[in-house]
Amino acid sequence: MKVTFIIKNLTESALESLASMPDAERFAKLAKWASGDLRHCVSRKDGSGAFRDRVELNQIMRAPRFVSYKIEPRKGYRLATFEVEAS
C-alpha cells in the first residue's frame, strides 16, 4: 500500500534528521507530525484516501515491511512516499 506525506514549511535541519533515520522511524515521525502539533506542515494520505485503506494500513502496520521510500521536491512542498506491505 502506498502512503504519501505532503511536507510544507519544515526547516532544513528537520528534513536532514528525517533523511538520517531508518524507514520505520521516519514513517513513525511523519505520522506523529501529521496527527500532532505539526499537522499544518505535514499531511498524510493512505492509499486512495478511503476508510477501507486506513483499515488495511492499520492491519499492515502490526507487522510492516517497508518496500520503498522516496522524497521528491515539488513546487512549494515535498512529497514523501512509502510503499508498505505486511511481512
C-alpha positions in Angstrom: 0.0 0.0 0.0 1.2 3.5 -0.8 1.3 6.1 2.0 2.0 9.7 1.0 3.0 12.6 3.2 3.0 16.2 2.0 5.6 18.2 3.8 5.5 22.0 3.8 7.4 24.7 5.7 9.7 22.4 7.6 13.3 23.6 8.3 16.2 22.0 6.5 17.5 20.6 9.9 14.2 18.7 10.3 14.4 17.3 6.8 18.1 16.3 7.4 17.1 14.5 10.6 14.4 12.6 8.7 17.0 11.6 6.0 19.3 10.0 8.6 16.5 7.8 10.1 15.6 4.2 9.1 12.3 3.9 7.2 10.3 2.6 10.2 11.4 5.6 12.4 10.9 8.0 9.5 7.4 6.8 8.9 6.5 7.0 12.7 7.9 10.5 13.0 6.0 11.8 9.9 2.8 10.1 11.1 3.2 11.7 14.5 3.8 15.1 12.9 0.7 14.6 10.6 -1.6 14.0 13.6 0.0 16.2 16.2 1.2 19.7 16.5 2.7 19.9 13.0 -0.4 18.9 11.1 -0.3 22.3 9.4 3.1 21.3 7.9 2.6 17.6 7.3 -0.5 15.9 5.9 -1.0 12.2 5.2 -2.9 10.1 2.6 -3.2 6.3 3.0 -3.8 4.5 -0.3 -6.6 6.3 -2.2 -7.8 8.1 1.0 -10.8 5.8 1.6 -11.7 4.4 5.0 -11.1 0.9 3.9 -7.5 1.8 3.0 -6.9 3.2 6.5 -8.3 0.0 8.0 -6.0 -2.1 5.7 -3.0 0.0 6.6 -3.8 -0.4 10.3 -3.6 -4.2 9.8 -0.4 -4.0 7.8 1.3 -1.8 10.5 1.1 -4.7 13.0 4.0 -6.3 11.2 5.1 -3.9 8.5 7.8 -4.3 5.8 8.9 -1.1 4.2 9.5 -1.8 0.5 10.5 1.6 -0.7 10.8 5.2 0.3 11.4 8.3 -1.8 11.1 12.0 -1.2 10.6 14.3 -4.2 10.6 18.1 -4.3 7.5 19.7 -5.8 6.7 23.4 -6.2 6.3 24.7 -2.7 6.4 21.4 -0.9 8.0 17.9 -0.7 6.3 14.6 -1.3 7.4 11.6 0.8 6.1 8.3 -0.5 6.3 4.9 1.4 5.4 1.5 0.0 4.4 -0.7 2.9 3.5 -4.4 2.9 2.6 -7.0 5.6 5.5 -9.2 6.4 
